[in-house]
Amino acid sequence: MQLTRRSAARLSSLAALSGFVLVGFSVAGCNHTDAGGGGTLSPTAQGGTAVATLTTPKNAALTITEPQFYAQLQNYVPNTPPQTFAPVGQAAGRLVLQQLMQNLIVEGLAQDQGVAPTDAEVNAQYSNIKLIQNARNIKPFEQALTEAGLSEQLFKDLQVKPQLSQLKLLTKSVPAITDTEIQSYYNVNKDKQFTKPARVHIKRIVVATLPEAQAITKEITSGKTFESEVTKSLDKGTPDGDVNQWVPLDNPDPRMASLTQPIKAAAVGTVAAPVTVPGPNGQNTYWVVKVMEKKDKETPALADVKELIRANLLQQKVAENPTANQDLQKMLHDFQPQVKIVTQSPQYQVLATELMHPQPASPSASGPSMPGVPGGPR
């Protein structure tokens, strides 16, 4: 299984969209509970043979399946060389499974505490993430998932469910968010947070001088295609020059006028006049821009962002409680020795045993830590 930095970056960016991360845990996780609330899950019910199963004190069974494990392994890139003499593939497998098991512990605790996310809540949060991504990026969210090797269900299992489990544990004692609170938040933040500005999708060729940009523009207006000139670009990040993020056309920053004004004046499908882009060191670059698509300003209805607002307000309430993260870390630390983790591979059962016997809780201000994972927010 090839491990690539590009796929890892894609998965990390997708995870960040949900707006919060697991406290003291990796943001990758998974969960599945059988309909009866306990017992061993069948491989067919989860789309693959179980790699590991966690049973909670209240007999809820949660499973990591092969598709989940391999999807996470495909997107794994170590921050540092593995501190082990095991083969690289084996070391990666152990670290990935550790992430998955740790997040399974979060989900197991939520299950036993009676706050496990429902299918409706998972679907709502998935829609929130999709809404945010599609407001920022040209590429449809489903396409981004596919390029990261994920299906919608795998993304829910690996990202949404463990994150929601954490949020629900953190807000277990918080009063439910009311429709009045949501309406008030929408009224105050509708324009600033939720309105999509007039925006454009572009492709670009980046060059160092204005004469170069003018010469390329002349070539294209004389009959050459934009795509045939892209190889002249200094930006080699995308072979076709595509900028995957929407570019706002009404940015109030006057420094953006040199970029947006020529683009606003150009029709869709045409090349704009050469664009001057100020650099951070005072040295300009020049873009030849092809306008691919334009969209007008849009303000979503309250119904479209209601669940996103609910999640935002819950996270605000967590931020207002200075001990919430520490309290959760302690709950998780105390919960770990009560679970049973069984793996299909003897080499990984050692890891499971370590997780079932955590080190004593740290008295540090950052709160207790999970085995091998620093305490406190990541």
N, C-alpha and C positions, 0 to 999 in steps of 0.2 A: 504494500500500500504506500503510494508516494505521498509524502508530507510536504505541502507547499506553503510558503509564506503568503502568497496571494490569496489562497483559499482561507487561510486562517484570518487574514485581515478582513475578508468579506464576512466571515462568521462573527468576528468581533464587532464589526460595524452594525450588523443586524442585532446583536445582543444589546448594544448600547441604545438602540432605538426605544427600548422599553422604559428607559428613564431611571431605573434603579438596579442595583446589583446585590447579589447575595452577600450578606455580612459575614466576612471571614471565609467565604467559600468561593470557588470558581463560579462563573456565571453559566456554566454548562451543567445540565442536569437532566433527569428523566423521571417519569413515574408512570406506573400503571397499577391499578388496584382491581382485583377481580370483583365481580358483581356481588358476591356474597360477603365481601369485606374481609376475607381471610383465605388461607389455603394456598396451594401452589398454582400458579397460572399456567395454562396450557400454552405451548409454543405457538400454535396457530392463532390464538386469541391476540397475541402481541406481534404477529408478523415475523417471528423468528425464534430460534432457540434462546432460552434464557442464559445470559452470561453470568448474572448474579441475581439473587433474590434476597430482599430484606424483609424480615418479619418483625413487626412492632410488638410491644407488650400487650396491646389490645387485639393482636392477631390479624392486623392488616398486613397484606403481602404486597410488596412493591417490587417491580422487576426491571432490570436492565436487559434489553434484548440485543441480539447480534446487530440488527440494522442500526440501532441507536449507538452502540459501541463503535461500529465501523464508520458511521457518519462523523462521530466526534474525532475518531482517530485520524480520519482523512484531513480534518481541518486543524490538527494539532501541530504547533511549532513550539519547541522549548525555548524559554527565555535565555537559558544558559545550558551548556553541555550537561547532560545527565550525570549526577554525582554517583555513578555506579559502574561496576565492571560488566554489567549485563549487556547483551547485544542492544544496539540502538532501538530496534523495533520492539524488543521486549521491554526496554525501559520506557518507551513512549506508551506502550500498552498499559503498563502499571500506573503511570501518571494520569493517563486519561481515565482509567477505571477508578482511580482514587477520587478524581473530580466528580465523576458520576455517582460514586457511592456517598460522598459527602453531601451532595445535593439530594440524594435519596433519603438521607437522614433528616434533612429539612422537611421534605415532603411527608415522611413518616411521622414526624412530630406534629405537623399540621393535621394529619389524618387522625392521630390519637387525641388531639386537642379539640377535634370537631370543627376545624376551620379549613379543611382541605378545599381548594377551589373547585367549584362546579364546572361542568362542561360549558354552561352559559357564560360564566365568568372568564374562562379560558378563551372562549370564542370572542368575547368582547375585548379582552386585552390584545388578542391577535389582531382584531380590527383596528385597535388604537395604533399598534405598531405599523400596520399597513398604511393607515391614514397619514402618519408622520412621514414614513418613507416616501410615499407617493407625492407628498407635498414638496419634498426636497429634490427627489431624483427623477430623471427622465425614465430610467429603466423600471418597468413594473416590478413590484415586490416579488411576485411569483417567479419572475425571471432571475432575480437576485438569489432567491432560495435555490433554484435549480442549479445555478452556477456554483453555489457552495455545496452542492451535492445533497440538498435537503428537500424533502417533501413538506407540505404544510403540516402534516401530522408530526413528522420528526421535529420540526421547529417548535411546535407546541410542547412536545415532550422534553426537548433538550433545553429550551429557553423559557417558555411562558409559564409552564406549570411550576417549576421550582421557584421562579421569581415571585409568582403570585402566592405561593405557599409562604414564602418569607414575609411578604407584605401583610398577609392575613394574620400571621403570628404576631407581627409587630403592632398591628392595629386591633388585636383581639378585644381589648377593653375600650376601644375608641367608639363613641356613638356613631351610628350610621349617618352617612352623608345625606342630607335632605335635598329634595328638589328645589327648595328655596335657596339653599347654599349654592347649588349648581347654577341656578338662574342668575343669581347675583354675580358669581364668578364670570359667567359668560358675558353679562352686560358690561362688566368692567374691562375684561380682557379680549373681547371679540375682535377688535381691530388690531391690537398688538400681537396677540398670540395665534389667532385662528384664521385671520384673513390672508388669503394668498394674493400677493401683489401681481400686477401685470408683469409677465415674465416671458422669457424666450429660451428656446433650445438652439444651441449653436454648435457648429464645428469650427475649428480654428487651425490656422497655420501660424506658428510663432517664429519670427525672425528678429535679427538684431538691429536692423536699420530700416528707416522709412523708405529709402529707394528700393530695397529688396521687396518690401511689402507692396509698393506701387507696381513693381515689375511683375510680381506674381498675379496681382489683381488684373493687370492689363492682359496677361496671358489667358486668364480665365474668361474675361469679358470678350476676348477675341475668339473663343471657341474651345479652349482646353477645359477639361473637367476639374473641379475642385479636388477630387480624389487623386487625380494624376499628379497634383502638385504637393500633396501632403508629405511626401518624402523629404521635402526641403525644410520641414519644420524642425526647430530646435527641441521641441517637446516630443519625446519618443514614447511617452506613456501610453498613448493609444494609437494604433496604426492608421486609423481613419480620421484622427483629430477630433473625435467626438468628445464633448463636455457633457458628462452624464447628469450634472446638476442644473436645475433651472437657474437662469441668471435674471435677477430682478431688474426691471426697466425703470423703476421710479425711486431708486436709491437716493435719499436726501444728501448723501455725502458728495460734495462738489468734485472730489477727486475721481468719482466714478463717471462723471459726465463725459469724459473723453472716450470711455468705453461704451456707454449706453446710447449716446446720441446718434452716432452713425448706424448702430444696430436698429434703433427705433425707426430710423428713416428708410431702412431697407425692407423690401417686400420679402415674404416667405419664398424660399427657393432661389434667392439671389445672393450675391456677394456684396457686403457692405463696403463703404470706403474704408481704407486702412485705419485701424484702431490703435491708438496710443495707450499703452498700459504702464503706469508708473511702477517702478521697482522699489523694493524696500531700501536699496542702497542709493537711490536717486537716479539710477540708470534705467531708462525706458526700454521696453521691448515693443514690438509692433505685431499686431495680429491681422491676418486676413481671415475674415469671418463669413461663413455661409450660414444664413438664417434658415433653420430647419422647421421651426414651429413657433407660433406666438400664442399666448393665452392672456385673456383679460383678467382683471382683478376679480376675485371670488371670495365671498363671505359665506361659510357653511352655516346651515341652520343649527339651532341648539340640539336638535335630535341627532345630528350627525356627529357631534363632539361630546355628547352627554357623558358617555362612559369614560372618555379621556379626561374630562374635567373631574369626574369622581375619583379616578386614580391619582390625579394631581393633588386633589384636596387631601386624600389619605396620606400621600407622601409628605405633604406639608405638616400634617399632624404628627407624623413620625419625627420629622426634623425638629419639632417643638419640644419633644421629650428627650432631654440630654442623656438619659440612661437607657433608652429603648434598645439600642444595639447591644449594650453590655448585658442587659437582662436576657435578651435572646441568646447571646453567646453562652451564657450560663445554663439556660434551659437546654440548649443543644448538647453542651458538655455533659450535663447530668443524664440526658436521654440516651446518649451513645451506648453506655454499658448495658442498657436494657434491651437493645435490639439484637437480632440474630441475622448475620449475613452469611450466605452460602454461595460459593462460586462453583462453576463447572470445571475450572482449571485449578489443580493443586497449587501451581505457582502463585496464583492470585489469592488463595485462601489465607496465605500469610498476611497479605494486605488487609483482608477482611478482619482477621484476628486483631491486628493493630488498631483498626478503627473501633472495634468493640471494646478495646481496653485503652482508652485515651490517657494521655499524660495528665497529672494533676493540674487543675485550673491555675492559670497564671494570676498573681495578685496585681499585675501591672494595671495602670490606668486605662490602657487600651482594651482591657477586658480579656476574658479567657480566649484561648486559641484552639483551633482544631489541629489534630496531628499534622505536622508538616505545612500548615497554612497559618500565616501571621494573623493575630487577633485584630479585631476592629475592621472598619470598612476598607474595601479594596478599591 
